[in-house]
Amino acid sequence: MARGDHIYVLRPLLYTHHGIDVGDGTVIHFSGEPGQSKANAGIVRSSLEEFLGTGELRIRDYGKRDDPQVTVDRAESQLGATGYNLIINNCEHFATWCCTGKPVSRQVRGVGSLTAQGAVAATTVASAGGVVAAAGAVEGLSAAGVMSGLASAGGLVGGGAALGPAVIGAVPTLLTVGVAQIALRDDESLPAVERAARRDGRVASVAGASAATFGGVAAISVFGTTAGLSAAGISSGLAAIGATVGGGMVAGATLVAAAPVVATGAAAAGVFLLSRGARRYLKARRKPHKAGS
């Protein structure tokens, strides 16, 4: 630990509290924390022991960041400032701003990304049936209505009913890819391992969306009692997929439409976490051992 370091500590309920090490045994940080009253929250200077409490000291790594003296000067310039806000002005925003000039909270960004992806997936599931019912020449959710709606949707890209669920899910899928790209966007202030893992996550979001989209069309053909993508094959395939959740053709079409949305978020987050963990492990293995150890 050194003067100007961005330090943090893990608190109960899996959130972290952040501050700036001044180098003299004190830490400047935002006093407002979840679970405590925010009425008098502000930028304060506390002893390191008080800041840590019962938690373990951790240091935030950076790639490109400002000079430690600039960092401490920024922190000291805000002593006494108030205006704590969990979403836009919390302790992590403050500490990151001191180090880079940019107020960023990875905690908030991560939660926001998951919330947005969940909202898109839920909206897709809730609206897919209505889109199918309204799109076709035969209205309603009878077998004929579902097939007509899917054929109309698939026809937008020159395809048939088998592509209908993919077309219905295309906009939500693109939105989810966009959310993943924003959440995992590159930032030169991040360490190399983090930047590389984010790049892997961004690539995985696109790959996951593509694989799930084409996989959904293939699943319709495979699960049907009548093989292929004839009208009978599509109907029986969708019915079989829908039966896995106790539904029928509409449920099957909904699952196929929503699968790329779910796969996009899962692929992006999963690959990012796995890549970061593997890269950190390999980096630790490459560190030279001290003589005699």
C-alpha positions in Angstrom: 0.0 0.0 0.0 1.3 3.5 -0.9 0.3 7.1 -0.9 -2.5 7.7 -3.4 -3.6 4.1 -3.6 -7.2 3.3 -4.2 -8.0 0.9 -1.4 -11.2 -0.9 -0.6 -12.6 -3.4 1.9 -15.3 -6.1 1.5 -18.3 -5.4 3.7 -21.2 -7.8 4.7 -23.8 -8.4 2.0 -21.0 -8.5 -0.6 -20.5 -4.9 -1.3 -17.2 -3.0 -1.1 -16.3 0.3 0.5 -13.6 2.5 -1.2 -11.2 5.3 -0.2 -7.9 6.9 -0.9 -4.8 6.1 1.1 -3.2 9.4 2.1 0.1 7.7 3.2 0.1 8.9 6.8 -2.2 6.2 8.3 -5.4 7.9 7.2 -7.9 7.3 4.4 -10.2 9.8 2.7 -13.5 8.3 1.8 -17.2 8.9 1.5 -18.7 8.1 4.8 -22.1 7.0 3.4 -22.5 3.2 3.2 -25.5 0.9 2.6 -27.3 0.2 5.8 -26.3 3.5 7.4 -28.1 6.8 7.5 -27.1 9.0 4.5 -28.4 12.2 6.0 -25.0 13.4 7.1 -22.8 11.4 4.7 -19.8 13.2 3.4 -16.1 13.1 2.4 -14.1 12.4 5.6 -10.6 11.5 6.7 -10.5 8.4 9.0 -7.8 6.3 10.4 -6.9 3.2 8.4 -8.2 1.0 11.2 -11.5 2.8 11.3 -11.9 2.5 7.5 -11.1 -1.2 7.5 -13.2 -2.2 10.5 -13.1 -6.0 10.6 -12.5 -6.3 6.8 -9.3 -7.1 4.9 -7.4 -4.4 3.0 -7.5 -4.6 -0.7 -5.9 -2.4 -3.4 -7.5 -1.5 -6.7 -5.2 -2.1 -9.6 -5.1 0.4 -12.5 -3.7 0.5 -16.0 -3.4 4.2 -16.8 -4.1 6.5 -13.9 -3.1 9.9 -12.6 -0.1 10.7 -10.4 -0.5 9.8 -6.7 -0.1 13.4 -5.6 -2.8 14.5 -7.9 -5.0 11.7 -6.5 -4.4 12.8 -2.9 -4.9 16.5 -3.8 -8.3 15.7 -5.4 -9.3 13.7 -2.3 -8.3 16.5 0.1 -10.1 19.1 -2.0 -13.4 17.3 -1.4 -13.1 17.0 2.4 -16.4 18.0 3.9 -18.3 17.7 0.6 -21.7 15.9 0.7 -24.2 14.7 -1.8 -23.9 10.9 -1.4 -26.0 8.9 -3.8 -25.7 5.1 -4.1 -26.3 5.1 -7.8 -24.4 8.2 -9.1 -22.1 9.4 -6.3 -21.0 6.7 -3.9 -17.7 5.9 -2.3 -16.4 4.0 -5.4 -17.3 6.9 -7.7 -15.3 9.2 -5.4 -12.2 7.0 -5.2 -12.1 6.3 -8.9 -12.5 10.0 -9.7 -9.6 10.8 -7.4 -7.4 8.3 -9.4 -8.5 9.0 -12.9 -10.7 12.1 -13.0 -13.7 9.9 -14.0 -16.3 9.0 -11.5 -17.1 5.3 -12.1 -18.6 2.5 -10.0 -18.0 -1.0 -11.2 -20.5 -2.2 -8.6 -23.3 0.0 -10.0 -22.4 -0.7 -13.6 -22.5 -4.4 -13.0 -25.9 -4.3 -11.2 -27.3 -2.0 -13.8 -26.2 -4.3 -16.6 -27.8 -7.3 -15.0 -31.0 -5.4 -14.4 -31.2 -4.1 -18.0 -30.6 -7.6 -19.4 -33.2 -9.1 -17.1 -35.7 -6.5 -18.1 -35.1 -7.1 -21.8 -35.5 -10.9 -21.3 -38.7 -10.4 -19.2 -40.2 -8.1 -21.8 -39.4 -10.5 -24.6 -41.1 -13.4 -22.8 -44.1 -11.2 -21.9 -44.6 -9.8 -25.4 -43.7 -12.6 -27.7 -47.1 -14.2 -27.7 -48.9 -11.0 -28.4 -46.6 -10.3 -31.3 -47.2 -13.7 -32.8 -51.0 -13.3 -32.4 -51.1 -9.9 -34.1 -48.6 -10.4 -36.9 -50.3 -13.0 -39.0 -53.2 -13.0 -41.4 -55.0 -15.4 -39.1 -55.4 -13.6 -35.8 -55.2 -15.3 -32.4 -53.2 -18.1 -30.9 -54.7 -21.1 -32.6 -52.2 -23.3 -34.4 -53.1 -21.6 -37.7 -52.8 -18.1 -36.0 -49.4 -19.0 -34.6 -48.0 -20.3 -37.9 -49.4 -17.3 -39.7 -47.8 -14.9 -37.3 -44.5 -16.6 -37.4 -44.6 -16.8 -41.2 -45.2 -13.1 -41.4 -42.4 -12.3 -39.0 -40.0 -14.7 -40.9 -41.0 -13.1 -44.2 -39.5 -9.8 -43.1 -36.0 -11.4 -43.7 -37.1 -13.5 -46.7 -37.6 -16.6 -44.6 -40.5 -18.6 -43.4 -42.2 -19.6 -40.1 -39.0 -21.2 -38.7 -37.3 -17.9 -38.7 -40.3 -16.1 -37.1 -39.1 -16.6 -33.5 -35.6 -15.4 -34.4 -37.0 -12.3 -36.0 -39.3 -11.5 -33.1 -36.3 -11.9 -30.7 -33.9 -9.9 -32.9 -34.5 -6.5 -31.5 -34.3 -7.6 -27.8 -31.2 -9.6 -28.7 -29.5 -6.6 -30.2 -30.4 -4.6 -27.2 -28.9 -7.2 -24.9 -25.7 -7.3 -27.0 -25.6 -3.5 -26.7 -25.9 -3.6 -23.0 -23.1 -6.2 -22.8 -20.9 -4.1 -25.0 -21.4 -1.0 -22.9 -21.0 -2.8 -19.6 -17.8 -4.4 -20.8 -16.4 -1.5 -22.8 -12.7 -0.9 -22.8 -11.1 1.6 -20.4 -7.4 2.4 -20.4 -7.5 3.0 -16.7 -8.1 -0.7 -16.1 -5.3 -3.2 -15.7 -4.3 -5.3 -18.8 -5.9 -8.5 -17.4 -9.3 -6.7 -16.9 -9.2 -5.1 -20.3 -8.4 -8.5 -22.0 -11.2 -10.2 -20.1 -13.7 -7.5 -21.1 -12.7 -7.9 -24.7 -13.4 -11.6 -24.4 -16.8 -10.9 -22.9 -17.7 -8.5 -25.7 -16.8 -11.1 -28.3 -18.7 -13.8 -26.4 -21.9 -11.6 -26.3 -22.0 -11.6 -30.1 -21.1 -15.3 -30.4 -23.7 -16.3 -27.8 -26.4 -14.3 -29.6 -25.6 -15.8 -33.0 -25.3 -19.4 -31.7 -28.6 -19.2 -29.8 -30.4 -17.7 -32.7 -29.3 -20.4 -35.2 -29.6 -23.0 -32.5 -33.2 -22.1 -31.9 -34.1 -22.7 -35.6 -32.2 -26.0 -35.5 -34.1 -27.0 -32.3 -37.4 -26.5 -33.9 -36.4 -29.0 -36.6 -34.9 -31.5 -34.2 -37.6 -31.6 -31.6 -40.5 -32.0 -33.9 -42.2 -35.4 -34.4 -42.1 -34.6 -38.1 -38.5 -33.9 -39.1 -37.5 -30.8 -41.1 -38.9 -27.4 -41.4 -42.2 -28.1 -43.1 -45.3 -26.6 -41.6 -46.0 -29.8 -39.7 -42.4 -30.0 -38.6 -42.4 -26.4 -37.3 -45.7 -26.9 -35.5 -44.6 -30.1 -33.8 -41.2 -28.7 -33.0 -42.6 -25.6 -31.3 -45.1 -27.7 -29.4 -42.4 -30.0 -28.2 -40.2 -27.1 -27.0 -43.2 -25.4 -25.4 -44.1 -28.7 -23.6 -40.8 -28.5 -21.6 -42.4 -25.6 -19.6 -45.9 -27.0 -19.7 -47.0 -24.9 -22.7 -47.7 -25.3 -26.4 -46.7 -23.7 -29.6 -46.8 -20.2 -28.3 -44.6 -21.1 -25.3 -42.2 -22.8 -27.7 -42.0 -19.7 -30.0 -41.5 -17.6 -26.9 -38.6 -19.8 -25.6 -36.9 -19.7 -29.0 -37.3 -15.9 -29.3 -36.0 -15.4 -25.7 -33.1 -17.9 -25.8 -30.7 -15.5 -27.7 -31.4 -12.7 -25.2 -30.6 -15.0 -22.2 -27.6 -16.6 -24.0 -26.1 -13.2 -24.8 -26.0 -12.0 -21.2 -24.9 -15.4 -19.9 -22.1 -15.7 -22.5 -20.8 -12.2 -21.9 -20.8 -12.5 -18.1 -19.6 -16.1 -18.0 -16.7 -15.7 -20.4 -15.7 -12.4 -18.8 -15.5 -13.9 -15.4 -13.8 -17.1 -16.6 -11.3 -15.2 -18.7 -10.4 -12.8 -15.8 -10.0 -15.6 -13.4 -7.8 -17.6 -15.7 -5.7 -14.6 -16.6 -5.2 -13.6 -13.0 -4.2 -17.2 -12.2 -1.7 -17.3 -15.0 -0.3 -13.9 -14.1 0.2 -15.0 -10.5 2.0 -18.2 -11.7 4.4 -16.2 -13.8 5.5 -14.0 -10.9 9.1 -14.9 -9.9 9.6 -16.6 -6.5 11.8 -15.1 -4.0 15.1 -16.8 -3.3 14.8 -19.5 -0.8 11.0 -19.7 -1.1 
